[in-house]
Amino acid sequence: MQNQIHKYLLSVLKEKGAGYLVLIDPDQKNDSKIEEFVHTANQSEVDALLVGGSLMMDSKNHERVELIKKKAKMPVIFFPGGVQQLNGHYDAMFFMSILSGRNPHYLIGEQAIAAPIVKDIGIETIPMGYILIDGGTTTTVEFMSSTKPIPMDRPDITVAHCLAAQYLGKKIVYLEAGSGAKYPVSTETIAIVKEQIDIPVIVGGGIRTPDDARERVIAGADFIVTGTITEKSDNLSLMKQFSEAIHSS
């Protein structure tokens, strides 16, 4: 059923106030840890898993996605780094454009290449405006997409791009500081964006502690994404701490 996962995400907001999404990069060759990681997510009230990365370092990407889907008790959403990562094991995908950049390939090029495959697979699409914000370091997405991030101290520029996303018909805006960012998206930027737009706001990148997450939910973030901090931490209970902080904010 189309729009099923989008409706589910909206129901999470209605019931919990904010949602927690965990990003898994299947290119980390983390086969031995995937099952344990997904099991922890199942036990930690994670609302959905995002799966994707900027690179495919071997031929087992699709097999790992299939394993994640098999073990997960929540929706598995494709967070695309490229059309080559697309397959039929996802419940839905963020059909996104990097609106903050000026590289036409990531505004419409990849999307046009992917569209016939998406139709053939029959995967649910959730249109998303992806807004890259300078988190204090050159991130993988900046390098791979050749797009310049919006300065953190220019929330007016961020608001303009978020409004454009809404008027283009995007259902969600993603404010991204990038994986491994020194600084997460500021609470000031989140608050100003949330005041101006009517669609849900996802915030990710550089969020290292449950307190970081809680502060951004209080500022207006509808969903928080963690990736690097939960994937690389030896303390998987950290995922539960994030979940509690986000859902209790």
Rosetta blueprint (number, residue, H / E / L):
1 M L
2 Q L
3 N L
4 Q H
5 I H
6 H H
7 K H
8 Y H
9 L H
10 L H
11 S H
12 V H
13 L H
14 K H
15 E H
16 K H
17 G L
18 A L
19 G E
20 Y E
21 L E
22 V E
23 L E
24 I E
25 D L
26 P H
27 D H
28 Q H
29 K L
30 N L
31 D H
32 S H
33 K H
34 I H
35 E H
36 E H
37 F H
38 V H
39 H H
40 T H
41 A H
42 N H
43 Q H
44 S L
45 E L
46 V L
47 D L
48 A E
49 L E
50 L E
51 V E
52 G L
53 G L
54 S L
55 L L
56 M L
57 M L
58 D L
59 S L
60 K L
61 N H
62 H H
63 E H
64 R H
65 V H
66 E H
67 L H
68 I H
69 K H
70 K H
71 K H
72 A L
73 K L
74 M L
75 P L
76 V E
77 I E
78 F E
79 F L
80 P L
81 G L
82 G L
83 V H
84 Q H
85 Q H
86 L L
87 N L
88 G L
89 H L
90 Y L
91 D L
92 A E
93 M E
94 F E
95 F E
96 M E
97 S E
98 I E
99 L L
100 S L
101 G L
102 R L
103 N L
104 P H
105 H H
106 Y H
107 L H
108 I H
109 G H
110 E H
111 Q H
112 A H
113 I H
114 A H
115 A H
116 P H
117 I H
118 V H
119 K H
120 D H
121 I H
122 G L
123 I L
124 E E
125 T E
126 I E
127 P E
128 M E
129 G E
130 Y E
131 I E
132 L E
133 I E
134 D L
135 G L
136 G L
137 T L
138 T L
139 T L
140 T H
141 V H
142 E H
143 F H
144 M H
145 S H
146 S L
147 T L
148 K L
149 P L
150 I E
151 P L
152 M L
153 D L
154 R L
155 P H
156 D H
157 I H
158 T H
159 V H
160 A H
161 H H
162 C H
163 L H
164 A H
165 A H
166 Q H
167 Y H
168 L L
169 G L
170 K L
171 K L
172 I E
173 V E
174 Y E
175 L E
176 E E
177 A L
178 G L
179 S L
180 G L
181 A L
182 K L
183 Y L
184 P L
185 V L
186 S L
187 T H
188 E H
189 T H
190 I H
191 A H
192 I H
193 V H
194 K H
195 E H
196 Q H
197 I L
198 D L
199 I L
200 P L
201 V E
202 I E
203 V E
204 G E
205 G L
206 G L
207 I L
208 R L
209 T L
210 P H
211 D H
212 D H
213 A H
214 R H
215 E H
216 R H
217 V H
218 I H
219 A H
220 G L
221 A L
222 D L
223 F E
224 I E
225 V E
226 T E
227 G L
228 T H
229 I H
230 T H
231 E H
232 K H
233 S L
234 D L
235 N L
236 L L
237 S H
238 L H
239 M H
240 K H
241 Q H
242 F H
243 S H
244 E H
245 A H
246 I H
247 H H
248 S L
249 S L
